[in-house]
């Protein structure tokens, strides 16, 4: 993000994550949780900001989607994981 400092980025990400998580439950014990974590960690390590406190979570939402918020909050929906996606497609 251009024009904001890291403190502002953290605040924006924290608020956006709280809003998302109020709308859709997080599934910590989903069968694909390990897969999402493994793929996400590899991507985070290869990113320009590997030291961010990345969080990778699965949302109980039937819409096929994956997205990231400021500060390394990454979400994948059950709607995406219910499809036959390869690791590469998930990444």
Secondary structure by P-SEA (a helix, b strand, c coil): cccccaaaaaaaaaaaaaaaaaaccccccccaaaaaaaaaaaaaaaccccccbbbbbbbcccccccccccccbbbbccccccccccccccc
